[in-house]
Amino acid sequence: MAPRPNDQTRALAARYRFRLAGSIAEALQGAGAPSLLEVDGILVATREDPSEAAEPPSPTPRLQQMREVYRILDQTGSRVPIFIDKMLAANWQDSQAIVTEAARRGIPLLAGSVLAFTPLDRPIRGGRPDVAVVMAAGPYWALAFHAAELLQGYLERRGPRETGVTSVREVGPGYAAMPDRDRWGGRVFDALLASARTRRGRGSEGGQVVLIQYADGTRAVLALVPRAFDDAEFLLGAQFPDGTISTGGVVLPHEPFDHFGYLVHALARLYTTGQSPVPVQRTLLTTGIVLAGLQARLRGGTVSWPSLAVSYPVAPRP
């Protein structure tokens, strides 16, 4: 494969002395015997963004890559830890298959990105809210997963076990005029927008607004609000049964992007202990919310996938 413009791979390989490979098999096995694995852990960082057009068919490139990884691990009798960067796959069927096939083999699997591990600049109240709202600057394909991961990392702490989602609805510009807007976090939305540290203007509710109904009755809103604030800022807020509102957020630093250190610590734990610091089901549910939001927008209605009832024990926080 020809290098991309401004590609730094060869220079970095020479500087840090890592080996370049032309295939998954070469990366995992080098020139060794087919029965040998030459790595202690695997990181999958190929890009797989959600499609804002039709959902891509199965198998997606990500599932094909993972099945090649699983084949080699089966062939070598190995069970090394794997980290998948960001969402699991670009369609729901393949995302579930990746997790199921790893679990069947007993392979430690972690997936996701940095926001679920990054402390907020302005922490918000814990507990069990009636409704939570997360807000990012958009576009959906680039930032919805990060925002949804921040939301899920917060909401899962409302109890000892996550029980998943029953329905997802995309309302877009209609959010502003919804009769039950306050029930769906309208006051929180307004407070968050006013609190943005990198605020550029009012923005527009004409981005994408996804309403998420959790199985235990909790409600959540995932909002992509273009032109309202910088895309390095993410806002998170909640309203509680007593009517009080708590807002917070984080402005991610620019180069050298030091906040990725939090994710690196999680990866170090995965690779050195063989145990994922958080259940991969958190990323499975987050992936499902993002993909269901896209499908709801395409269909113009509510998506109710029974398989979104993803259940997992919540990892204790330090």
N, C-alpha and C positions, 0 to 999 in steps of 0.2 A: 504494500500500500504506500502510495506517495505521501510524503509528509505534508501537513497543512501549512499554509502561510504562517510565518512566525512561530513554527513549531519548535519547542525547546527540549523535546524528548531526548535527543542524542546528547545535547550539552549537559542536561541534568544527569543522564545515565553515566556520562564520563566523570562528572563531578562527584556523584554520590556512589558510584560503582555498583549500580544495579543492572541486571541483565535485561535486554530487550528480547521480546518473543513475537513470533508472527502468528501464533494460534494459542487457543486456550490450553491445548495439550502441551505445547512447547513451554508455555509459561509455568504450568504445574509440574511437568516432568523433565524439562530440559532435554538433554540427549541421553538420559538414563534409560534403564530397562522399563518396559511397559508396566511392570508390576510395582514400580517404585514411585513414590511421590516425593518431590524435592522441596516442598513448602510446608510451613507450620501453620499457616493461616491464609485465607483468601479474601481479597477485597474486590468487589465488583463495582466499578464506577463508570460504566458506560452510560450514556444519557438515554433516558426513556421518559419523555415528557407526556403528559396527558394530551390527547388530541381534542381540539375544540370542534372538529368535524365529526364524522362517524367514528364509533369505537373501532380500533384496529382489530382485525381477526386474530384468532388463535391459530398457531402459536406466535406470540409476539417475539421480537428479537431477544428480549430479556429471558423469556421462558426457554428459548432455544439455547441461549448461553448457559443458563442454569442446568438444563438437562445434560449438556456436555460436561459441566463441572461434576454433576452427580454421577455421570457415567464413569468418569475417571476416578472418582472416589470409590465407587463400587469395584472398579477394576483393580485398584491398588489396596482395597480393604482398609481405606483410611477414613477418618471422621474428624477432619480439622475444622475449626470455627470459620464461619463465613460472615462477612458484612456486606450488605447491599446498600449502596448510597441512594438516598431519597426513596421514592415510592417503589413498591415491589415490581409492578409491571403496568403497562398502559391499558390493560383491561382487567376486569374483576375476576373472570374465570382463571386467567393465568396467575394472578396474584395469589389466589387461594391455592392453586396447584403448587406453586413454589414453596409455600409454607408447609403444605401437607406432605410433599415429597421429602422435605428436609426432616420433618418430625418422624416420618416413618423410618428413616434411616438413623435417627438419633444424632443428627448433625446440629451442633450449636449454631443458631442463626440469629443475627441482629440486622436490622434495617432502619433506615430513616436518615435524619440529618441533624443539624446542630441545635436548632431552637428548643427542642425538648430537653436539652441538657444545659442550656444557657440561662443563668439567673437573669431575672428582669431588673432593669435599672430602677423601676418603680414597682415593687412587689404588690400583689393584690391579696385581699382577704381570702383565707381558705374556708373550708366547710362545704356545705351543700347548697348551692344556689338554685333558684328557680330557673334562671336563664343566664347564659354566658354569651358574650359577643367577642369575636376576634376580628381584627380589621388589618388589611394590608393594602398597599397601593396598586396592586395589579401589575401585569395582566394575570389572568387566572392560570394559564398554563405554566407560568414561571413561579408564582408565589402562593397559589392556593394550597399546595401541599405543605409548605412551611407554616402557613397560618393555621392549617388544620392540625398539624402536629403540635404546635404551641397550645391550641385549644384542648386537644385530647390529653396532653401531658398535664394540664391543669384539671380538667374535669374528672379524670380517672381517680383523683384523690378524694372525691366526694364519698367514697366507700371502700371497703376492702376488696371488692371485686367489680370489675367492669362487666356490664351485661349487654352492651351494644346498642344499636340504633334500629328503630322500626321503620322510619321513613325520612326521605330527603326531598325538599321542594325548592325550586329556584324561582324567585319572584322578581328579580331584577329591579327596574324602576318602580314597579308596583309596591315595593316595600314602603315608600314614603306615604302612600295613601291607604295602607292596610287599616281596616277598622280596629283590628286587634294588634296594631303595631307595638303598643306598650307591652302587651303580653309577650311579644317576640323581641324584647330587648330594645325598644325604641328609645327609652330614656338613657339606657347604657350606650347605645350607638351615638346619640348626640353628645353625651359627656365625653366619650372617647375622642370623637372628632375635635372637640374643643380643647382636649388635653394634648394633642399631638405636638411634640417638640420641634418637628421639622415642618410645621404646617405651611402650606403654600396657598391655601384658599379653602373654600367650602367643599370643593370637589363635587362629586356627583354620585347619587345613589343609583345612577344609571349604569354602574358597572355590573357586577354580579353579586347577588345577595342570596345565600343558600340557607334555608331553614331546616334545622336538624332536630328530629324528635327522637330522644333516647328512650330505651325500653322502660326505664324506671320513672319516666315522667319529666325528667329534666329536658329543657329546651336549649338550643344553641343556634347562633347565627354566625355564619362565615361570610364576611363582606369584603369584596375587592372594590376599593373606592379610588378610581384614577384621579390623579392631579391634586389630591388633597394634602399629601405629605410625601416625604422622601421614601423611596423603596427600601431603604435600610431600616426603616422604622416599622415595628409591629405593635399593635395596641390590643390589650386584653382587658375585659371588664366583666362584671357579674352583678346581678341583682338578687337579693336574698329574700326569704319569706317575710321578713319584717319590713320590706320595702327599701332598705338601704342599698346603696350602690357603691361598688368599689372599682376603681379603674387603675390601670398600670400599663406598663409597656417596656419596650427595649429599643434602643437605637444601636444597631450593630456597627462596630468600628470598621473603617475602611482599611486599606493595606497597612500592616501585613495580616489583617484579619485574625487578630489574636483570639477571638471568641471560639475559633475552631479547636482551641486547646481543650475545651470541655468535651468535645466529641472524641478527641484523641485519647483522653483519659478513659473514656468508655471503651474504645477499641483496645487499648492496652489491657484492660481487665478481661475483655472477651478473649484475646489471643493468648494471654498468659494463664488464665484459669480454665478456659474452655467453657465458661458460663456467660450467658448474655446478661448484662446488667439490668435489662428490662425485657419483658416478654415481646417476642416479635409480633404477637397479636395486636399490640398497640399500633404498629405500623400497618398491619393488615387492615385494621379498622379505619385508620386515617386514610389509607389508600382508597378504601371503599367509599368513604364519605366524599372524597374529591371526585372519584369517577361517577358516583351516583349524582352528584351535583351537575356534572356535565350532561349526563343522560336526561336528567330532569329538565335542563334547559333545552336540549334537542327535542324532547317529546312535548314540552310545554305543560307538564303536569307534575305529579308526585311519583317518586320512585320508592317502591317498597320491596326490597329484596330480603327475603327471610334470612339469607346468609349474612346480612349485616348485623345480625344479633351475635356479634363476636364477643365471647366471654373469656376473661382472663383474670388471674389474681394480680392485684396491684403491688408492684415492688415497693418495699419500704424505703422511705427517703432518709438520707443521713441526717 
